[in-house]
């Protein structure tokens, strides 16, 4: 059973034999780096960078659900990108609002 599932993954149109697998796999590095930045002080975060990460995540998450074949690796990495970007932006906005008070 495991062999047939591995064979199906290997032969999938978005499987490891294609760029459709490897591009999102390497994109996980950006998400992991953004998670590592959770410990960074919010004043060291960049609005443009986090806006770009968030928008990229939202746009490509949507795109990955309308293409054929469905690319769930692309979808999941972009959901995580959008989430980490939103979290970082929230941290930055929260710091800005506490400084104004």
Secondary structure, 3 states (H helix, E strand, C coil): CHHHHHHHHHHCCCCCCCHHHHHHHHHHHHHHHHHHHHHCCHHHCCHHHHHHHHHHHHHHHHHHHHCCCCCHHHHHHHHHHHHHHHHHHHHHHHHHHHHHC
